[in-house]
């Protein structure tokens, strides 16, 4: 009798849980369907390209790259440059070449609004970091921030063999720049005339805080990597949940990539980039973030005009990381963007582009860091 009663209670509990899950799925679908109603146009984002180039790294990984050369435009085309540019290779301009380095789980298309704004004004280089976008996959041994710094050195060798450069890095791309400065200081001193570090950090990152700031560090540092490693044993299952266009992926992108409401097309665009990055790749690079320590590289970077840009609502690399870097680089210009999230380069594109405009001008003028206002 007692056993039957507990069976009924258990059955009721399971039924209630199933009903709750079903209700949650229904609500999720309705919320996403409503939010996605304005997602038309996501495919237009990331639609700017130039002729593909290939850079082979020192360990043999082929990186996909694109170069937008400076070319004269008719006045009417400045706001609407061609979707694909074809210019002679090796064009030399007196101003610095701008090299854009994207972040974790993204690809070079994430710079869409910067590419559209600066196209025709500066020579620009974009590339997909190893294992991301259209670049080849890395083995586990070379899936490191230090290797990303070496990859950047190769990109400069191949695509900007001479003349000054300005390096612009977002998230993991900023870490790549710091690794490059640390591992190739002679090249940095000789070539780099300016740096932008956007939504990034030099170290002290606690990825488990993205899930909850209440998870104790002693627990999060030990458990989170194990969970990621465990999920990496069945990456296809995880990728199935994260597939392009999935509701869960859309909600995650909406919650963690942006600080305020943005057009649904922005969310869909970021969701698609994230979904196209295999979970195996995410798991490869994840351990790097908890052990990252590139604070000494800030001394090297501080020798050139540097802008540190961060949204005040960034939950991935909180603004405290940018403030910490700025405190160690008194000559740097700190740009705090109210309401901006991790994808501040999209969400607050006008403010970011304005700051980059100032940086590029300072770099082209050869100003000392202390002269940057």
N, C-alpha and C positions, 0 to 999 in steps of 0.2 A: 504494500500500500504506500509506504513511505517512498519506496523506489519509484513507483509510478508517478507520485506527486512531483518528485524531483525531475523525472523525465519530462513531465508536462511543463514545469517551470523552465527547464532547459530549452525545450522546444519553443516555448514562448519567447525566451531570450534570443534564440537564434532568429526567430521570425521577426522580432523587433529590430534586431541588428540588420537583417536583410532589408527590412522596410526602410530603415534609416539610410542605408547605403543607396538603395534604389531612389529614395527621395533626394539624396545628395546628388546623385548622378543627373536626375531630372533638373534640379535647380542649376547644377553646373552647366548643363547643356543650354538651358534657357539664358543664363547670364552670359555665356560665351556667344550664343547666337545673337543676342541683343548687342553685345559689345562689338561683334564682328560685322555688324550691319554696315559699318563705314570703313571696312578694310579694303575696299576696292582701291587699287593703285599701289598695293604693296609690291607688285611685280615691276612697277616703274622705278622703284628705289633700287639702287645698285645697278642701274642700266647703263651707266657711263663706262666705256672701256676704250682701250687703245690696243695696238697690236701686241699679242702675247710675247713675252720674252722668257727665257729660261736661265736661271742661275743655279749652277751645281755647287753644292756645299762641299766642305773638305772631307765629309764622310760619304759623299756620293748621292745625297738627296737632291732631287730636282725641284727647285722652287719656281712657282708661277709668279711672274712679275709683269708689270705694265708701266710704260713711261709716257707721260703727257708732255710733249715738247711745247715750248713757247712758240706761238705762231700768230701772225696778225689776223684779227677778226674784223669783219664789217661791224659797224656799231650795233646793228640790229641783232647780231649773233652773240654778242657778249653775254647776254642773259640766257641764251639758249644754244650752247655750243653743240657741235655734232656729237652724236652718241658714240661714234668711233673715230678716233683721229689716226691719220697716217702721215707721219713726218719722217724726214731723213734721220737716221740714227747718228749719234755723235754730235748733235747740235750743241754749241757752246754758248752760254749766256753769262754775262758778267755778274749776275746776281746768284745767290746760293740756290742750289737744287734742294727742293723740299722732299724728304723721305718720310713716308707715313708707315708706321708699324702698328698693326692691329692687335687686338686683345684675344684672350682665351675664348675658344669656342666660336670665334667670329671669323671673318675673312676680309680681304681688302675692300669689299663692297660696303663695309660699315662706314667708310669715309665719304659716302655719297654726297652729303651736303657740303663738305669741305672741297671735294673734287669739283663740284658744280660751281662753287663760289670762286675758287682760285684758278680755274681752268683758263688758260690763255694769259694769265698774269705771271705765273711762275713755272719753271720746269719742275715736274713732280714725278716721283717714283712711288709706286705702290707694289706690295708683294704679299702673297699668302705665306704665313709662317709655316714651317714644317708641320706636316700632319693636318693642316688646316686648308680649307678651301680647295683650290685646284693643285696644290703642291703635293708631292709624294709623302708617303707615310715614313715616319722615323722608327728606328728600332728603339727598344726601351733604354738602352745604354745612353743614347744621345738625345733623349727627350728631357732636356734640362734647360733652365734659364741661361746657364753659361753657354750652352751650345747655341741658343738663340742669339746671344751676343756675337758669337763667332759667325753665325749666318749673316747677321747684319753687316759685318766686316766684308764678307764675300759679296753681298749685294752692292756695297759701295765700290769694291774693286771692279765689278763687272759693269755696273750701270752708271756709276759716277766716278770714273777713273781719275778725274782731276777737277779742281775748283772746290769752292766752299760748299758745305751742306748744312741744312737745318734739319734736325731730327724731331719728329712729332710722334709720340707714342701714347697709346691709350691702354690702360689696364696692364695686361701682361706685356704689351708692346713697350710701355714705359720701363718695365723691368728689363726687357731686352736691351734697351738703350743703356741702362745703368750697367748691365753686364758687359756691354761693348766698351763703355768708358773704363771699366775696371780692368778688362782683359787686353785692351788695345789702346792704352793711354797715349802712345806716340801718334797713332793715327787720329785719335780724337783731337789732340792738341793741334795737329797739322791741318785737319780738314773741317772740323765742326765749328760753326760760327753762331749757333743758337740751338736751344732745346726747349721743347714743350712736353711736360709730363702731365698727362690728363687722366684723372680717376685712377691713380696708381699708388704704389707704395715702394719703399726701399726695404721693408721688412716688418716683422711684428704682426703679420696678417694671421688672423684666426678664422679660417673658413667656416668652422662650425657655428660661429656667431651669426652667420647668414640665416641659419635655421632658427636659432634662438640665442639671444644674448645672455640668457639665464643658464645655459649649459656651462658648467665649470670647466675652465681651461684644462685642468688635469684630466678630466674625463674626455673632453672633446678632442684634444690632441692625440689621445690614444685610440679612441673608438672610431672617429670619423674616417681616418685612413683605412682602417680595417673594413668598415662598411663599404667604402668605395672599392677596395680591392676585392671584396666578396662579390659585389655586383658585377665587377669586371669579368668574373668567371662565366657569366651568362650575359654578355653585352647585347646579344640580339633581343633578349627579352626586354631589357631596359630601352633599347632603341625603338622597339615596337610601341612602347608607351610614349616615347619622345618623338615619334614620327612627325614628319612635316604635316602641318595642318591640324595636329591633335589639340583637343580642348585643354588637356593638362599643360601641354607646352605653352599654349597661348596664355593661360592664367599665370604660369610661372614667369614668363617674359614680362607680362603686364605688372606683376607684383615686384619683381626684383630688378628689372632693367631701368625703370623710370620712377621719378620722384613724384610726378603729378600726372593728371590726365593728359594723354597725348592721342593723336589720331590713331584709330585702330590699325591703319596701314603700317604705322611705325612698329606696333607690337607684332603684327604678322610678319613683317620683314625680319625683325630680330629673332622671332620664333623659328623662322625658316633657316636662318643661319645656324642657330643652335642645334636644330634637328639634323642638319647636314653634317655636323661634327660628331663622329662616332663616339659612343661612350667609352670605347677602348682608349681613344685619344684623351678624353677627359680624365680617365683614370691614370694615364701615363704621366700627365703633367701635374695632377692634383698634389702629390707629395711635395712638389717644389715650393708650394706657397707657404707651408708651415715652417720651412727651414730657410726661407729667403733672408739674406742679410747683405744688402748692397749699400749700407750707409756710408762706407768709406768712398764709394764711387761718387757720392754727392760733392766731395771736395774737387774732383776733376770736373764735374759738370758745372760747378759754380764759377768756373773761369770764363764762361761765355754767357751771354744774355739767356736767361732761363725763365720760362713762365710755368707756374704750377697751377693747374686748373682743376677745380673739383666742384661738384654739385653738393649742396648742403644736405640733400636727402639721399645720398648714395649709401645703399645698404651693403654693397659688395666690398668696396674699399672706402670706408667712411672718410669724411673730410678730415678727421683727426690725423689720418696718415699724411695727407697733404700738408697739414699744419706742422706736423713733426718735421717733414722735409724742409719746409720753408724756414723753420726755426734754425735749422742747421745750415741754411743757405741765405744769409741776410741780404745778399745782393739780388736774390731771385724776386720776381714779381708774383705774388699770390693772388689768384683770381678766384674768389668764392662766388659761385653761381646759385642764387637763392632758388630753392625748389627743384634744382637739378638732381637727377638720379645718376646711376652708373653710366647710362648711355647719354650723357650730357652733350656729346657731340651731335646727337640728333635732336634731343629734347629741347636744348637751348642753343641751337646751332648759330643763331645770330650773335649771341654773346661770345661763344667760343671762336667764331670766325673773326670777330672784331679783335679779340685778344691775339689771335694768330697773326692778323694783319700788323698789329703793333710789333710783335716779335720779329716778323720777317723784315720789317722796316729797320729795326734796330740791328739785326744781323747783317743786312745788306750795307748798312752805314758803318759797320765795324765798331759799334759802340761797346764800351766796356760795360760789364754788368751793373756797375754803380750808376751808369748813366740812364739805365732803363727806368722809366717812371711808371 
